[in-house]
Amino acid sequence: MWPAVLQMLSVLYDRGARSSGLFRRSANYSKCQSVKMTLDAGRQTSVNFDELPLAVTAALLKVDLHLGSGRVSASTICCFV
């Protein structure tokens, strides 16, 4: 999942600054579930976050942080920035 998280952070860093209220917007639930199932199945390379709606990418990262799965930590984010 690490490459996917880094790719999500990269997309949000590049395109998220131009988006207002990004983490407050609702994302398409079925699209989020589909991408989440793909990532959980280990098929990280088949997800292109550049082509996904920005709200879906933000929602996936937000869910990962909320669940505390341990995939994203403060040290990961600090190293990325």
mmCIF file of the N, C-alpha and C atoms, coordinates in Angstrom:
data_MODEL
# 
_entry.id   MODEL 
# 
loop_
_atom_site.group_PDB 
_atom_site.id 
_atom_site.type_symbol 
_atom_site.label_atom_id 
_atom_site.label_alt_id 
_atom_site.label_comp_id 
_atom_site.label_asym_id 
_atom_site.label_entity_id 
_atom_site.label_seq_id 
_atom_site.pdbx_PDB_ins_code 
_atom_site.Cartn_x 
_atom_site.Cartn_y 
_atom_site.Cartn_z 
_atom_site.occupancy 
_atom_site.B_iso_or_equiv 
_atom_site.pdbx_formal_charge 
_atom_site.auth_seq_id 
_atom_site.auth_comp_id 
_atom_site.auth_asym_id 
_atom_site.auth_atom_id 
_atom_site.pdbx_PDB_model_num 
ATOM 1   N N  . MET A 1 1  ? 0.822   -1.198 0.000   1.00 0.00 ? 1  MET A N  1 
ATOM 2   C CA . MET A 1 1  ? 0.000   0.000  0.000   1.00 0.00 ? 1  MET A CA 1 
ATOM 3   C C  . MET A 1 1  ? 0.866   1.261  0.000   1.00 0.00 ? 1  MET A C  1 
ATOM 4   N N  . TRP A 1 2  ? 2.130   1.164  0.421   1.00 0.00 ? 2  TRP A N  1 
ATOM 5   C CA . TRP A 1 2  ? 2.962   2.362  0.517   1.00 0.00 ? 2  TRP A CA 1 
ATOM 6   C C  . TRP A 1 2  ? 3.095   3.127  -0.788  1.00 0.00 ? 2  TRP A C  1 
ATOM 7   N N  . PRO A 1 3  ? 3.366   2.454  -1.906  1.00 0.00 ? 3  PRO A N  1 
ATOM 8   C CA . PRO A 1 3  ? 3.456   3.229  -3.154  1.00 0.00 ? 3  PRO A CA 1 
ATOM 9   C C  . PRO A 1 3  ? 2.147   3.948  -3.478  1.00 0.00 ? 3  PRO A C  1 
ATOM 10  N N  . ALA A 1 4  ? 1.021   3.323  -3.174  1.00 0.00 ? 4  ALA A N  1 
ATOM 11  C CA . ALA A 1 4  ? -0.276  3.944  -3.440  1.00 0.00 ? 4  ALA A CA 1 
ATOM 12  C C  . ALA A 1 4  ? -0.477  5.172  -2.549  1.00 0.00 ? 4  ALA A C  1 
ATOM 13  N N  . VAL A 1 5  ? -0.081  5.073  -1.293  1.00 0.00 ? 5  VAL A N  1 
ATOM 14  C CA . VAL A 1 5  ? -0.223  6.212  -0.378  1.00 0.00 ? 5  VAL A CA 1 
ATOM 15  C C  . VAL A 1 5  ? 0.653   7.370  -0.838  1.00 0.00 ? 5  VAL A C  1 
ATOM 16  N N  . LEU A 1 6  ? 1.846   7.073  -1.242  1.00 0.00 ? 6  LEU A N  1 
ATOM 17  C CA . LEU A 1 6  ? 2.739   8.125  -1.731  1.00 0.00 ? 6  LEU A CA 1 
ATOM 18  C C  . LEU A 1 6  ? 2.193   8.752  -3.008  1.00 0.00 ? 6  LEU A C  1 
ATOM 19  N N  . GLN A 1 7  ? 1.599   7.929  -3.861  1.00 0.00 ? 7  GLN A N  1 
ATOM 20  C CA . GLN A 1 7  ? 0.998   8.456  -5.082  1.00 0.00 ? 7  GLN A CA 1 
ATOM 21  C C  . GLN A 1 7  ? -0.216  9.335  -4.749  1.00 0.00 ? 7  GLN A C  1 
ATOM 22  N N  . MET A 1 8  ? -1.028  8.911  -3.759  1.00 0.00 ? 8  MET A N  1 
ATOM 23  C CA . MET A 1 8  ? -2.166  9.734  -3.333  1.00 0.00 ? 8  MET A CA 1 
ATOM 24  C C  . MET A 1 8  ? -1.687  11.082 -2.804  1.00 0.00 ? 8  MET A C  1 
ATOM 25  N N  . LEU A 1 9  ? -0.662  11.049 -1.957  1.00 0.00 ? 9  LEU A N  1 
ATOM 26  C CA . LEU A 1 9  ? -0.128  12.291 -1.403  1.00 0.00 ? 9  LEU A CA 1 
ATOM 27  C C  . LEU A 1 9  ? 0.421   13.201 -2.491  1.00 0.00 ? 9  LEU A C  1 
ATOM 28  N N  . SER A 1 10 ? 1.073   12.608 -3.470  1.00 0.00 ? 10 SER A N  1 
ATOM 29  C CA . SER A 1 10 ? 1.630   13.383 -4.567  1.00 0.00 ? 10 SER A CA 1 
ATOM 30  C C  . SER A 1 10 ? 0.521   14.072 -5.373  1.00 0.00 ? 10 SER A C  1 
ATOM 31  N N  . VAL A 1 11 ? -0.536  13.334 -5.686  1.00 0.00 ? 11 VAL A N  1 
ATOM 32  C CA . VAL A 1 11 ? -1.650  13.906 -6.450  1.00 0.00 ? 11 VAL A CA 1 
ATOM 33  C C  . VAL A 1 11 ? -2.334  15.000 -5.651  1.00 0.00 ? 11 VAL A C  1 
ATOM 34  N N  . LEU A 1 12 ? -2.557  14.761 -4.372  1.00 0.00 ? 12 LEU A N  1 
ATOM 35  C CA . LEU A 1 12 ? -3.197  15.771 -3.533  1.00 0.00 ? 12 LEU A CA 1 
ATOM 36  C C  . LEU A 1 12 ? -2.316  17.010 -3.379  1.00 0.00 ? 12 LEU A C  1 
ATOM 37  N N  . TYR A 1 13 ? -1.019  16.816 -3.305  1.00 0.00 ? 13 TYR A N  1 
ATOM 38  C CA . TYR A 1 13 ? -0.095  17.943 -3.206  1.00 0.00 ? 13 TYR A CA 1 
ATOM 39  C C  . TYR A 1 13 ? -0.121  18.776 -4.496  1.00 0.00 ? 13 TYR A C  1 
ATOM 40  N N  . ASP A 1 14 ? -0.117  18.084 -5.637  1.00 0.00 ? 14 ASP A N  1 
ATOM 41  C CA . ASP A 1 14 ? -0.073  18.776 -6.929  1.00 0.00 ? 14 ASP A CA 1 
ATOM 42  C C  . ASP A 1 14 ? -1.397  19.447 -7.285  1.00 0.00 ? 14 ASP A C  1 
ATOM 43  N N  . ARG A 1 15 ? -2.508  18.729 -7.114  1.00 0.00 ? 15 ARG A N  1 
ATOM 44  C CA . ARG A 1 15 ? -3.797  19.237 -7.583  1.00 0.00 ? 15 ARG A CA 1 
ATOM 45  C C  . ARG A 1 15 ? -4.706  19.732 -6.465  1.00 0.00 ? 15 ARG A C  1 
ATOM 46  N N  . GLY A 1 16 ? -4.429  19.352 -5.231  1.00 0.00 ? 16 GLY A N  1 
ATOM 47  C CA . GLY A 1 16 ? -5.321  19.680 -4.131  1.00 0.00 ? 16 GLY A CA 1 
ATOM 48  C C  . GLY A 1 16 ? -5.300  21.126 -3.699  1.00 0.00 ? 16 GLY A C  1 
ATOM 49  N N  . ALA A 1 17 ? -4.195  21.797 -3.905  1.00 0.00 ? 17 ALA A N  1 
ATOM 50  C CA . ALA A 1 17 ? -4.093  23.193 -3.477  1.00 0.00 ? 17 ALA A CA 1 
ATOM 51  C C  . ALA A 1 17 ? -5.043  24.100 -4.253  1.00 0.00 ? 17 ALA A C  1 
ATOM 52  N N  . ARG A 1 18 ? -5.403  23.688 -5.449  1.00 0.00 ? 18 ARG A N  1 
ATOM 53  C CA . ARG A 1 18 ? -6.310  24.491 -6.271  1.00 0.00 ? 18 ARG A CA 1 
ATOM 54  C C  . ARG A 1 18 ? -7.779  24.153 -6.018  1.00 0.00 ? 18 ARG A C  1 
ATOM 55  N N  . SER A 1 19 ? -8.024  23.232 -5.094  1.00 0.00 ? 19 SER A N  1 
ATOM 56  C CA . SER A 1 19 ? -9.390  22.773 -4.844  1.00 0.00 ? 19 SER A CA 1 
ATOM 57  C C  . SER A 1 19 ? -9.881  23.282 -3.490  1.00 0.00 ? 19 SER A C  1 
ATOM 58  N N  . SER A 1 20 ? -11.040 23.873 -3.471  1.00 0.00 ? 20 SER A N  1 
ATOM 59  C CA . SER A 1 20 ? -11.607 24.419 -2.242  1.00 0.00 ? 20 SER A CA 1 
ATOM 60  C C  . SER A 1 20 ? -12.433 23.364 -1.518  1.00 0.00 ? 20 SER A C  1 
ATOM 61  N N  . GLY A 1 21 ? -12.183 23.188 -0.226  1.00 0.00 ? 21 GLY A N  1 
ATOM 62  C CA . GLY A 1 21 ? -12.968 22.255 0.588   1.00 0.00 ? 21 GLY A CA 1 
ATOM 63  C C  . GLY A 1 21 ? -12.806 20.807 0.193   1.00 0.00 ? 21 GLY A C  1 
ATOM 64  N N  . LEU A 1 22 ? -11.634 20.443 -0.221  1.00 0.00 ? 22 LEU A N  1 
ATOM 65  C CA . LEU A 1 22 ? -11.388 19.107 -0.756  1.00 0.00 ? 22 LEU A CA 1 
ATOM 66  C C  . LEU A 1 22 ? -11.781 17.991 0.213   1.00 0.00 ? 22 LEU A C  1 
ATOM 67  N N  . PHE A 1 23 ? -11.401 18.118 1.467   1.00 0.00 ? 23 PHE A N  1 
ATOM 68  C CA . PHE A 1 23 ? -11.673 17.050 2.429   1.00 0.00 ? 23 PHE A CA 1 
ATOM 69  C C  . PHE A 1 23 ? -13.079 17.136 3.023   1.00 0.00 ? 23 PHE A C  1 
ATOM 70  N N  . ARG A 1 24 ? -13.836 18.156 2.647   1.00 0.00 ? 24 ARG A N  1 
ATOM 71  C CA . ARG A 1 24 ? -15.226 18.258 3.101   1.00 0.00 ? 24 ARG A CA 1 
ATOM 72  C C  . ARG A 1 24 ? -16.199 17.712 2.069   1.00 0.00 ? 24 ARG A C  1 
ATOM 73  N N  . ARG A 1 25 ? -15.762 17.555 0.849   1.00 0.00 ? 25 ARG A N  1 
ATOM 74  C CA . ARG A 1 25 ? -16.622 17.079 -0.231  1.00 0.00 ? 25 ARG A CA 1 
ATOM 75  C C  . ARG A 1 25 ? -16.865 15.583 -0.124  1.00 0.00 ? 25 ARG A C  1 
ATOM 76  N N  . SER A 1 26 ? -18.031 15.177 -0.560  1.00 0.00 ? 26 SER A N  1 
ATOM 77  C CA . SER A 1 26 ? -18.348 13.752 -0.631  1.00 0.00 ? 26 SER A CA 1 
ATOM 78  C C  . SER A 1 26 ? -17.832 13.194 -1.951  1.00 0.00 ? 26 SER A C  1 
ATOM 79  N N  . ALA A 1 27 ? -17.353 11.989 -1.867  1.00 0.00 ? 27 ALA A N  1 
ATOM 80  C CA . ALA A 1 27 ? -16.874 11.311 -3.068  1.00 0.00 ? 27 ALA A CA 1 
ATOM 81  C C  . ALA A 1 27 ? -17.876 10.228 -3.457  1.00 0.00 ? 27 ALA A C  1 
ATOM 82  N N  . ASN A 1 28 ? -17.790 9.768  -4.674  1.00 0.00 ? 28 ASN A N  1 
ATOM 83  C CA . ASN A 1 28 ? -18.647 8.701  -5.155  1.00 0.00 ? 28 ASN A CA 1 
ATOM 84  C C  . ASN A 1 28 ? -18.320 7.423  -4.381  1.00 0.00 ? 28 ASN A C  1 
ATOM 85  N N  . TYR A 1 29 ? -19.302 6.942  -3.613  1.00 0.00 ? 29 TYR A N  1 
ATOM 86  C CA . TYR A 1 29 ? -19.076 5.804  -2.724  1.00 0.00 ? 29 TYR A CA 1 
ATOM 87  C C  . TYR A 1 29 ? -18.664 4.554  -3.495  1.00 0.00 ? 29 TYR A C  1 
ATOM 88  N N  . SER A 1 30 ? -19.349 4.262  -4.581  1.00 0.00 ? 30 SER A N  1 
ATOM 89  C CA . SER A 1 30 ? -19.041 3.042  -5.326  1.00 0.00 ? 30 SER A CA 1 
ATOM 90  C C  . SER A 1 30 ? -17.648 3.101  -5.940  1.00 0.00 ? 30 SER A C  1 
ATOM 91  N N  . LYS A 1 31 ? -17.240 4.290  -6.385  1.00 0.00 ? 31 LYS A N  1 
ATOM 92  C CA . LYS A 1 31 ? -15.891 4.446  -6.941  1.00 0.00 ? 31 LYS A CA 1 
ATOM 93  C C  . LYS A 1 31 ? -14.835 4.259  -5.848  1.00 0.00 ? 31 LYS A C  1 
ATOM 94  N N  . CYS A 1 32 ? -15.100 4.821  -4.661  1.00 0.00 ? 32 CYS A N  1 
ATOM 95  C CA . CYS A 1 32 ? -14.169 4.657  -3.541  1.00 0.00 ? 32 CYS A CA 1 
ATOM 96  C C  . CYS A 1 32 ? -14.036 3.189  -3.159  1.00 0.00 ? 32 CYS A C  1 
ATOM 97  N N  . GLN A 1 33 ? -15.152 2.490  -3.078  1.00 0.00 ? 33 GLN A N  1 
ATOM 98  C CA . GLN A 1 33 ? -15.127 1.068  -2.712  1.00 0.00 ? 33 GLN A CA 1 
ATOM 99  C C  . GLN A 1 33 ? -14.381 0.253  -3.757  1.00 0.00 ? 33 GLN A C  1 
ATOM 100 N N  . SER A 1 34 ? -14.599 0.565  -5.011  1.00 0.00 ? 34 SER A N  1 
ATOM 101 C CA . SER A 1 34 ? -13.926 -0.160 -6.087  1.00 0.00 ? 34 SER A CA 1 
ATOM 102 C C  . SER A 1 34 ? -12.407 0.015  -6.009  1.00 0.00 ? 34 SER A C  1 
ATOM 103 N N  . VAL A 1 35 ? -11.970 1.244  -5.827  1.00 0.00 ? 35 VAL A N  1 
ATOM 104 C CA . VAL A 1 35 ? -10.528 1.515  -5.740  1.00 0.00 ? 35 VAL A CA 1 
ATOM 105 C C  . VAL A 1 35 ? -9.955  0.898  -4.470  1.00 0.00 ? 35 VAL A C  1 
ATOM 106 N N  . LYS A 1 36 ? -10.671 0.990  -3.368  1.00 0.00 ? 36 LYS A N  1 
ATOM 107 C CA . LYS A 1 36 ? -10.204 0.410  -2.102  1.00 0.00 ? 36 LYS A CA 1 
ATOM 108 C C  . LYS A 1 36 ? -10.046 -1.104 -2.215  1.00 0.00 ? 36 LYS A C  1 
ATOM 109 N N  . MET A 1 37 ? -10.995 -1.760 -2.871  1.00 0.00 ? 37 MET A N  1 
ATOM 110 C CA . MET A 1 37 ? -10.895 -3.212 -3.054  1.00 0.00 ? 37 MET A CA 1 
ATOM 111 C C  . MET A 1 37 ? -9.701  -3.568 -3.935  1.00 0.00 ? 37 MET A C  1 
ATOM 112 N N  . THR A 1 38 ? -9.446  -2.764 -4.950  1.00 0.00 ? 38 THR A N  1 
ATOM 113 C CA . THR A 1 38 ? -8.288  -2.991 -5.815  1.00 0.00 ? 38 THR A CA 1 
ATOM 114 C C  . THR A 1 38 ? -6.993  -2.851 -5.026  1.00 0.00 ? 38 THR A C  1 
ATOM 115 N N  . LEU A 1 39 ? -6.903  -1.817 -4.198  1.00 0.00 ? 39 LEU A N  1 
ATOM 116 C CA . LEU A 1 39 ? -5.696  -1.611 -3.385  1.00 0.00 ? 39 LEU A CA 1 
ATOM 117 C C  . LEU A 1 39 ? -5.531  -2.709 -2.347  1.00 0.00 ? 39 LEU A C  1 
ATOM 118 N N  . ASP A 1 40 ? -6.630  -3.096 -1.698  1.00 0.00 ? 40 ASP A N  1 
ATOM 119 C CA . ASP A 1 40 ? -6.553  -4.150 -0.682  1.00 0.00 ? 40 ASP A CA 1 
ATOM 120 C C  . ASP A 1 40 ? -6.174  -5.494 -1.282  1.00 0.00 ? 40 ASP A C  1 
ATOM 121 N N  . ALA A 1 41 ? -6.496  -5.695 -2.555  1.00 0.00 ? 41 ALA A N  1 
ATOM 122 C CA . ALA A 1 41 ? -6.142  -6.943 -3.236  1.00 0.00 ? 41 ALA A CA 1 
ATOM 123 C C  . ALA A 1 41 ? -4.678  -6.962 -3.664  1.00 0.00 ? 41 ALA A C  1 
ATOM 124 N N  . GLY A 1 42 ? -3.990  -5.840 -3.466  1.00 0.00 ? 42 GLY A N  1 
ATOM 125 C CA . GLY A 1 42 ? -2.566  -5.785 -3.796  1.00 0.00 ? 42 GLY A CA 1 
ATOM 126 C C  . GLY A 1 42 ? -2.274  -5.356 -5.220  1.00 0.00 ? 42 GLY A C  1 
ATOM 127 N N  . ARG A 1 43 ? -3.273  -4.901 -5.934  1.00 0.00 ? 43 ARG A N  1 
ATOM 128 C CA . ARG A 1 43 ? -3.086  -4.471 -7.324  1.00 0.00 ? 43 ARG A CA 1 
ATOM 129 C C  . ARG A 1 43 ? -2.909  -2.948 -7.367  1.00 0.00 ? 43 ARG A C  1 
ATOM 130 N N  . GLN A 1 44 ? -1.865  -2.479 -6.708  1.00 0.00 ? 44 GLN A N  1 
ATOM 131 C CA . GLN A 1 44 ? -1.633  -1.041 -6.574  1.00 0.00 ? 44 GLN A CA 1 
ATOM 132 C C  . GLN A 1 44 ? -1.259  -0.385 -7.889  1.00 0.00 ? 44 GLN A C  1 
ATOM 133 N N  . THR A 1 45 ? -0.598  -1.126 -8.742  1.00 0.00 ? 45 THR A N  1 
ATOM 134 C CA . THR A 1 45 ? -0.129  -0.528 -9.988  1.00 0.00 ? 45 THR A CA 1 
ATOM 135 C C  . THR A 1 45 ? -1.266  -0.310 -10.982 1.00 0.00 ? 45 THR A C  1 
ATOM 136 N N  . SER A 1 46 ? -2.418  -0.948 -10.748 1.00 0.00 ? 46 SER A N  1 
ATOM 137 C CA . SER A 1 46 ? -3.531  -0.783 -11.679 1.00 0.00 ? 46 SER A CA 1 
ATOM 138 C C  . SER A 1 46 ? -4.374  0.448  -11.373 1.00 0.00 ? 46 SER A C  1 
ATOM 139 N N  . VAL A 1 47 ? -4.031  1.185  -10.308 1.00 0.00 ? 47 VAL A N  1 
ATOM 140 C CA . VAL A 1 47 ? -4.776  2.397  -9.943  1.00 0.00 ? 47 VAL A CA 1 
ATOM 141 C C  . VAL A 1 47 ? -3.958  3.614  -10.344 1.00 0.00 ? 47 VAL A C  1 
ATOM 142 N N  . ASN A 1 48 ? -4.539  4.441  -11.189 1.00 0.00 ? 48 ASN A N  1 
ATOM 143 C CA . ASN A 1 48 ? -3.888  5.686  -11.594 1.00 0.00 ? 48 ASN A CA 1 
ATOM 144 C C  . ASN A 1 48 ? -4.641  6.837  -10.924 1.00 0.00 ? 48 ASN A C  1 
ATOM 145 N N  . PHE A 1 49 ? -4.070  7.368  -9.862  1.00 0.00 ? 49 PHE A N  1 
ATOM 146 C CA . PHE A 1 49 ? -4.737  8.409  -9.094  1.00 0.00 ? 49 PHE A CA 1 
ATOM 147 C C  . PHE A 1 49 ? -4.855  9.726  -9.861  1.00 0.00 ? 49 PHE A C  1 
ATOM 148 N N  . ASP A 1 50 ? -4.036  9.905  -10.892 1.00 0.00 ? 50 ASP A N  1 
ATOM 149 C CA . ASP A 1 50 ? -4.139  11.111 -11.716 1.00 0.00 ? 50 ASP A CA 1 
ATOM 150 C C  . ASP A 1 50 ? -5.454  11.139 -12.492 1.00 0.00 ? 50 ASP A C  1 
ATOM 151 N N  . GLU A 1 51 ? -6.001  9.966  -12.787 1.00 0.00 ? 51 GLU A N  1 
ATOM 152 C CA . GLU A 1 51 ? -7.238  9.886  -13.557 1.00 0.00 ? 51 GLU A CA 1 
ATOM 153 C C  . GLU A 1 51 ? -8.486  9.860  -12.675 1.00 0.00 ? 51 GLU A C  1 
ATOM 154 N N  . LEU A 1 52 ? -8.321  9.632  -11.385 1.00 0.00 ? 52 LEU A N  1 
ATOM 155 C CA . LEU A 1 52 ? -9.464  9.594  -10.468 1.00 0.00 ? 52 LEU A CA 1 
ATOM 156 C C  . LEU A 1 52 ? -9.899  11.012 -10.107 1.00 0.00 ? 52 LEU A C  1 
ATOM 157 N N  . PRO A 1 53 ? -11.188 11.175 -9.798  1.00 0.00 ? 53 PRO A N  1 
ATOM 158 C CA . PRO A 1 53 ? -11.598 12.477 -9.258  1.00 0.00 ? 53 PRO A CA 1 
ATOM 159 C C  . PRO A 1 53 ? -10.823 12.770 -7.972  1.00 0.00 ? 53 PRO A C  1 
ATOM 160 N N  . LEU A 1 54 ? -10.462 13.999 -7.786  1.00 0.00 ? 54 LEU A N  1 
ATOM 161 C CA . LEU A 1 54 ? -9.659  14.393 -6.624  1.00 0.00 ? 54 LEU A CA 1 
ATOM 162 C C  . LEU A 1 54 ? -10.371 14.074 -5.311  1.00 0.00 ? 54 LEU A C  1 
ATOM 163 N N  . ALA A 1 55 ? -11.688 14.189 -5.295  1.00 0.00 ? 55 ALA A N  1 
ATOM 164 C CA . ALA A 1 55 ? -12.456 13.888 -4.079  1.00 0.00 ? 55 ALA A CA 1 
ATOM 165 C C  . ALA A 1 55 ? -12.345 12.416 -3.692  1.00 0.00 ? 55 ALA A C  1 
ATOM 166 N N  . VAL A 1 56 ? -12.231 11.526 -4.671  1.00 0.00 ? 56 VAL A N  1 
ATOM 167 C CA . VAL A 1 56 ? -12.072 10.094 -4.389  1.00 0.00 ? 56 VAL A CA 1 
ATOM 168 C C  . VAL A 1 56 ? -10.710 9.838  -3.751  1.00 0.00 ? 56 VAL A C  1 
ATOM 169 N N  . THR A 1 57 ? -9.677  10.437 -4.295  1.00 0.00 ? 57 THR A N  1 
ATOM 170 C CA . THR A 1 57 ? -8.331  10.283 -3.727  1.00 0.00 ? 57 THR A CA 1 
ATOM 171 C C  . THR A 1 57 ? -8.289  10.804 -2.297  1.00 0.00 ? 57 THR A C  1 
ATOM 172 N N  . ALA A 1 58 ? -8.879  11.965 -2.068  1.00 0.00 ? 58 ALA A N  1 
ATOM 173 C CA . ALA A 1 58 ? -8.901  12.543 -0.722  1.00 0.00 ? 58 ALA A CA 1 
ATOM 174 C C  . ALA A 1 58 ? -9.694  11.659 0.237   1.00 0.00 ? 58 ALA A C  1 
ATOM 175 N N  . ALA A 1 59 ? -10.811 11.119 -0.222  1.00 0.00 ? 59 ALA A N  1 
ATOM 176 C CA . ALA A 1 59 ? -11.635 10.260 0.631   1.00 0.00 ? 59 ALA A CA 1 
ATOM 177 C C  . ALA A 1 59 ? -10.890 8.989  1.008   1.00 0.00 ? 59 ALA A C  1 
ATOM 178 N N  . LEU A 1 60 ? -10.172 8.396  0.070   1.00 0.00 ? 60 LEU A N  1 
ATOM 179 C CA . LEU A 1 60 ? -9.408  7.180  0.369   1.00 0.00 ? 60 LEU A CA 1 
ATOM 180 C C  . LEU A 1 60 ? -8.313  7.449  1.399   1.00 0.00 ? 60 LEU A C  1 
ATOM 181 N N  . LEU A 1 61 ? -7.625  8.557  1.252   1.00 0.00 ? 61 LEU A N  1 
ATOM 182 C CA . LEU A 1 61 ? -6.591  8.908  2.220   1.00 0.00 ? 61 LEU A CA 1 
ATOM 183 C C  . LEU A 1 61 ? -7.208  9.207  3.581   1.00 0.00 ? 61 LEU A C  1 
ATOM 184 N N  . LYS A 1 62 ? -8.332  9.895  3.573   1.00 0.00 ? 62 LYS A N  1 
ATOM 185 C CA . LYS A 1 62 ? -9.009  10.243 4.820   1.00 0.00 ? 62 LYS A CA 1 
ATOM 186 C C  . LYS A 1 62 ? -9.481  8.986  5.556   1.00 0.00 ? 62 LYS A C  1 
ATOM 187 N N  . VAL A 1 63 ? -10.021 8.019  4.834   1.00 0.00 ? 63 VAL A N  1 
ATOM 188 C CA . VAL A 1 63 ? -10.471 6.766  5.449   1.00 0.00 ? 63 VAL A CA 1 
ATOM 189 C C  . VAL A 1 63 ? -9.273  6.021  6.034   1.00 0.00 ? 63 VAL A C  1 
ATOM 190 N N  . ASP A 1 64 ? -8.171  6.001  5.299   1.00 0.00 ? 64 ASP A N  1 
ATOM 191 C CA . ASP A 1 64 ? -6.978  5.314  5.789   1.00 0.00 ? 64 ASP A CA 1 
ATOM 192 C C  . ASP A 1 64 ? -6.465  5.963  7.077   1.00 0.00 ? 64 ASP A C  1 
ATOM 193 N N  . LEU A 1 65 ? -6.474  7.275  7.126   1.00 0.00 ? 65 LEU A N  1 
ATOM 194 C CA . LEU A 1 65 ? -6.036  7.972  8.339   1.00 0.00 ? 65 LEU A CA 1 
ATOM 195 C C  . LEU A 1 65 ? -7.021  7.761  9.489   1.00 0.00 ? 65 LEU A C  1 
ATOM 196 N N  . HIS A 1 66 ? -8.303  7.749  9.170   1.00 0.00 ? 66 HIS A N  1 
ATOM 197 C CA . HIS A 1 66 ? -9.337  7.584  10.193  1.00 0.00 ? 66 HIS A CA 1 
ATOM 198 C C  . HIS A 1 66 ? -9.290  6.186  10.815  1.00 0.00 ? 66 HIS A C  1 
ATOM 199 N N  . LEU A 1 67 ? -9.087  5.179  9.995   1.00 0.00 ? 67 LEU A N  1 
ATOM 200 C CA . LEU A 1 67 ? -9.067  3.802  10.495  1.00 0.00 ? 67 LEU A CA 1 
ATOM 201 C C  . LEU A 1 67 ? -7.778  3.487  11.241  1.00 0.00 ? 67 LEU A C  1 
ATOM 202 N N  . GLY A 1 68 ? -6.766  4.288  11.037  1.00 0.00 ? 68 GLY A N  1 
ATOM 203 C CA . GLY A 1 68 ? -5.508  4.064  11.749  1.00 0.00 ? 68 GLY A CA 1 
ATOM 204 C C  . GLY A 1 68 ? -4.856  2.758  11.383  1.00 0.00 ? 68 GLY A C  1 
ATOM 205 N N  . SER A 1 69 ? -4.861  2.451  10.110  1.00 0.00 ? 69 SER A N  1 
ATOM 206 C CA . SER A 1 69 ? -4.310  1.181  9.658   1.00 0.00 ? 69 SER A CA 1 
ATOM 207 C C  . SER A 1 69 ? -2.797  1.109  9.796   1.00 0.00 ? 69 SER A C  1 
ATOM 208 N N  . GLY A 1 70 ? -2.168  2.243  10.046  1.00 0.00 ? 70 GLY A N  1 
ATOM 209 C CA . GLY A 1 70 ? -0.721  2.249  10.193  1.00 0.00 ? 70 GLY A CA 1 
ATOM 210 C C  . GLY A 1 70 ? 0.016   2.406  8.881   1.00 0.00 ? 70 GLY A C  1 
ATOM 211 N N  . ARG A 1 71 ? -0.719  2.508  7.780   1.00 0.00 ? 71 ARG A N  1 
ATOM 212 C CA . ARG A 1 71 ? -0.050  2.649  6.492   1.00 0.00 ? 71 ARG A CA 1 
ATOM 213 C C  . ARG A 1 71 ? 0.481   4.059  6.308   1.00 0.00 ? 71 ARG A C  1 
ATOM 214 N N  . VAL A 1 72 ? -0.180  5.025  6.905   1.00 0.00 ? 72 VAL A N  1 
ATOM 215 C CA . VAL A 1 72 ? 0.270   6.412  6.799   1.00 0.00 ? 72 VAL A CA 1 
ATOM 216 C C  . VAL A 1 72 ? 0.651   6.885  8.187   1.00 0.00 ? 72 VAL A C  1 
ATOM 217 N N  . SER A 1 73 ? 1.843   7.386  8.313   1.00 0.00 ? 73 SER A N  1 
ATOM 218 C CA . SER A 1 73 ? 2.283   7.917  9.614   1.00 0.00 ? 73 SER A CA 1 
ATOM 219 C C  . SER A 1 73 ? 2.822   9.320  9.407   1.00 0.00 ? 73 SER A C  1 
ATOM 220 N N  . ALA A 1 74 ? 3.023   10.003 10.499  1.00 0.00 ? 74 ALA A N  1 
ATOM 221 C CA . ALA A 1 74 ? 3.547   11.365 10.414  1.00 0.00 ? 74 ALA A CA 1 
ATOM 222 C C  . ALA A 1 74 ? 4.925   11.371 9.759   1.00 0.00 ? 74 ALA A C  1 
ATOM 223 N N  . SER A 1 75 ? 5.730   10.349 10.017  1.00 0.00 ? 75 SER A N  1 
ATOM 224 C CA . SER A 1 75 ? 7.063   10.314 9.427   1.00 0.00 ? 75 SER A CA 1 
ATOM 225 C C  . SER A 1 75 ? 6.993   10.141 7.914   1.00 0.00 ? 75 SER A C  1 
ATOM 226 N N  . THR A 1 76 ? 5.976   9.413  7.436   1.00 0.00 ? 76 THR A N  1 
ATOM 227 C CA . THR A 1 76 ? 5.801   9.251  5.990   1.00 0.00 ? 76 THR A CA 1 
ATOM 228 C C  . THR A 1 76 ? 5.482   10.585 5.351   1.00 0.00 ? 76 THR A C  1 
ATOM 229 N N  . ILE A 1 77 ? 4.574   11.322 5.954   1.00 0.00 ? 77 ILE A N  1 
ATOM 230 C CA . ILE A 1 77 ? 4.163   12.600 5.401   1.00 0.00 ? 77 ILE A CA 1 
ATOM 231 C C  . ILE A 1 77 ? 5.299   13.604 5.474   1.00 0.00 ? 77 ILE A C  1 
ATOM 232 N N  . CYS A 1 78 ? 6.054   13.608 6.557   1.00 0.00 ? 78 CYS A N  1 
ATOM 233 C CA . CYS A 1 78 ? 7.185   14.530 6.701   1.00 0.00 ? 78 CYS A CA 1 
ATOM 234 C C  . CYS A 1 78 ? 8.278   14.223 5.674   1.00 0.00 ? 78 CYS A C  1 
ATOM 235 N N  . CYS A 1 79 ? 8.522   12.957 5.409   1.00 0.00 ? 79 CYS A N  1 
ATOM 236 C CA . CYS A 1 79 ? 9.528   12.586 4.428   1.00 0.00 ? 79 CYS A CA 1 
ATOM 237 C C  . CYS A 1 79 ? 9.074   12.961 3.027   1.00 0.00 ? 79 CYS A C  1 
ATOM 238 N N  . PHE A 1 80 ? 7.780   12.921 2.793   1.00 0.00 ? 80 PHE A N  1 
ATOM 239 C CA . PHE A 1 80 ? 7.249   13.247 1.473   1.00 0.00 ? 80 PHE A CA 1 
ATOM 240 C C  . PHE A 1 80 ? 7.379   14.732 1.185   1.00 0.00 ? 80 PHE A C  1 
ATOM 241 N N  . VAL A 1 81 ? 7.076   15.555 2.165   1.00 0.00 ? 81 VAL A N  1 
ATOM 242 C CA . VAL A 1 81 ? 7.096   17.000 1.981   1.00 0.00 ? 81 VAL A CA 1 
ATOM 243 C C  . VAL A 1 81 ? 8.520   17.441 2.031   1.00 0.00 ? 81 VAL A C  1 
# 
